[in-house]
Amino acid sequence: MSFSFTNTENNTSFDKQSKIWRGLPIEPIYGSQDMIGSVALHALLEHPDHIGQIYHQSGKQFRNIEIAIKAIQIARHFQRLQLKQCDIIGLCAANTEYVAPLFFGAMTAGLTISTVDPSYDKRGIEMIYSCTMPRMIFCDGVDYQRIREAFDKCGLSSSLVVTLNDHMEGVASILEFFEEKVEPEKYIVPVLEKSAYQVAVIVCTSGTTGFPKAVCISHAALLDFFKPTDFLNRIFLCFSSLSWVTGILTVIHGTIGRATRIISDKSFNPKDFFEIVKQHKVDIFLGSPSQLAMASSSNGIGESDLSSLAYFLIGGGSISHALIDKFKKYAPQTIFYGGYASSETCYAIASGVCESSNAVGTIGPNVEIKIIDNDNGKLLGPNELGEICVRSRLPWAGYYKNPQCTQAIYDSEGWIYTGDNGYINDEGKLFLSDRKVDIRKFDNFHFSPSDIEKVIIELPQLVDVCVVGIPDGVHGHLPAAAVIKRPNSSIGEEEIYQHVVNRMQSFEHLRGGIYFFKSLPRTVTGKTLRRQVLEMCLELSYSKTA
């Protein structure tokens, strides 16, 4: 299902009888016996002197051969520790120099990595790892005590905690994995016991609709995501840690596609983003809509050199073209390419060059989509709004140890019920509305928070916006907006309200109020936590009427 962001052809077809849309059927690049470890090691050893990774904070460069040797040393050490294929190890760490070798070493050994973002609190770490029960976990030295305490509470006192940096006396270190000398050209990668459908990683969902679930993703799905040649000799930047699919895909496809990956141990912030793009001449950036919003609205964008940036790949949420227009004033050469995917599907459901219509794009290769009515499950046709259901050629292993939640969204015919509303137009382009749980009604008219947000963010005085529905006994829900103003902006409620009145229908007007905040609550991947925003707006609303 590999898609290419350099190929913009529309190959979507629609079967009027079955009411199913299909992307172009193509032969997969990799076979059923291919594994991430073997494919990556082949790419690393084929071009041993290529600079595969640059650690921005230290400036240290890593040649492919160095990454390959360390990956093999790690795989061999796992064998000495008597870890077997499909055994689970944990990873809760920022992007530092040994994360990529650790990832490829684990993949080569046939292990499964259960990832958690290091920003999770102890309760979050306990919830995930009490489910996946890793044999050992790798973390940053600064987080060792917190991880150790969480592990002990999970009943994992015997599981080893290994530091990737900031090592401490008496605590296991990744450096111990590098003691054996190896000859990489003689190393034979073991065959996967369960073929390419074997689970490679277990990642957390973003948590926007409840506590995160543990999603199983196979070697085949991860290898099949991108077309690797799109990354050839590119400078590739993504701030996501390997706790998220975007970070994992960056490491895999940046490596097998022979890019130079720039890694940073810090989370995204505009200052670092502008500095890294300028210093390393980054030409591909993979980020989220919130990162685009922060960069576009930063006072530093006008002084930044973005001339190298050829592609801005966006995923993980609804994309406002107004934000793209703001950014392109300073980077007119940059192509913005959006995509729609999920941890559960782990492939590009639809993608394309971002356009003013706010279409997500056309359906990806080997992907099928059907749209069903939210009320009665009836199959819908072009331009009819309903829940998006997706099917691919690859089976999904489901949520780890959670068959009930798996069965709730994955049926016997291989369809995944995404929980997202949208429609496909006559040209075969997919448009997203909102998650089913976010749609609200005013006087029996459905309103989409994200549609209203796209209009509000057109105002140049605003940095970010989140629309919610204020409960009302008469009308159902009243649209309300939580907004963040640009520094020194004097825009007021009336101007924002009138802008929506001029652009949208009556049931979409902001009758629930407009509320100003300095920041909005987000997940660690940058998605706005709409339910928490609603609570913030309700609190301000009550204080105004008290």
Order of alpha helices (4+ residues) and beta strands (2+ residues): beta-beta-alpha-beta-beta-alpha-beta-alpha-beta-alpha-beta-alpha-beta-beta-beta-alpha-beta-alpha-beta-alpha-beta-alpha-beta-alpha-beta-beta-beta-beta-beta-alpha-beta-beta-beta-beta-alpha-beta-beta-alpha-beta-alpha
